[in-house]
């Protein structure tokens, strides 16, 4: 079933996030993990940013989902149909990224809202949704995502550049922590965290012996088409695919590079794009 229950939609509207457990099977996630870890193009295209504490934050970002393994996840009906329920509109692919938080060296992400960045791209409203798909187990020890429950109701918070990352105004963040609950979004491989573009979120450095890789797919509502061009796409029709296409493409594309990273450019490496 590719739809959310009414109580899940209400929880998202109230809390600014939901976690859907076992959205993808272990076989599918193993394919995604193996593809990413053996993808030389992704490795070469990944960008590092200092987190201000001497640890490296590494990720690879692309705008268009394509026809490979990454695209099959980002275009899968079980994912996009749920996003469209949350947006109340047709969804299009804004961009995707692979967060490569390696053991012992994976850096932290400062507190931020995605719309704190995307506002600058000519997106008029925060009707965007991101989905983090856990490739590895996400624990407190390896720097899982943290969210401030209900913080999306605060609206857009000012963001300032700190080191190589742009973060939310920490005075506001600290006050938000006093009024809203801080959640550690622990996940097993295959779980998916859906979160609102105004939800404050962050993650600690990975000081554990275990990597914490994740794929994040970001979607904008078709009616929220940006009024100007930026380094992320304006409305582009998203062709959804049946859920079985992940395994079919994997069988047909063994040992081949699965995504076109040609969209990466200097703008994509800006602090406005590099976020978890």
C-alpha positions, 0 to 999 in steps of 0.5 A: 500500500502506497498511502499514509494513514490519516493519523500519520498525515495528522502527525506530520502536520502537528509534529513536522515529521513522521517515520515510516518503518520498513518502507524499503526491504532489506534486499532493496536497501542492500542494493542501494548501499552496495551501489553507493559504496562502489560508485566511483562517480559518487565518490569523486563528486562528493563534497567535504565541508568542515563542521567547525569542530575539525570533522569532515561532512561529506555528501554527493548531490544531484538534481535529476533522478535519472533511470538508475538505482538512485532514480528508482528510489526517488521516483518510486510510487511508495515514496512519491505517493506519500509525499504528495499526500503530505504536500497536498499537491503533485510533487516534483523532484527538487534534488537528492543527496547521499549523506556519507557519514563515515565511522569516526570521521563523519562530521556534524550538521548544524541546526537548520531548516531546509527552507532556510536555504531554499527560500533564497531559490525563489521558492515562495512557500515552505510546501516542500518535503524531504525524505531520509532513507536509512541505508545504515542503522542510524543510532545516537552513537553514529550521529542520527538525525535530530529534529525539534518536534513541532518546530515547523510551526515557528515559520522560517528562522534566519540562517547565518554562515558558520564555518562551511555550514549555514545554520539557524539563529541559535538564540531561536534554536535554544528557545525552541528546545525549551518549548518543543521536544528534541527527538533522536530519529533512530532508524533501521535500514529501510526506514524513512523519515519524512520531514517538513522544510521548516522543521529544525534538524541537526546531527552530531558527529559520528564518533562510533565504529559504524558508518551512517549513510543515508539517501535524502530525496527532496520534493517541491509541490508543483504549485510552489514552482520557484519564480526564478532559476537557481541551482535546483530545478524549477517544476519538472514533471516527475515520472513515478515508477512501480515499486518493483523497478528497484529490483528490475533495474538492479538486475539489468544494471549490475556493476554500472554507475547508477546516477549522472552527477554531471549536474554538480557544479560550483553552485551546488557546492554552496552552503545553501545546498549542503544540508542534511 
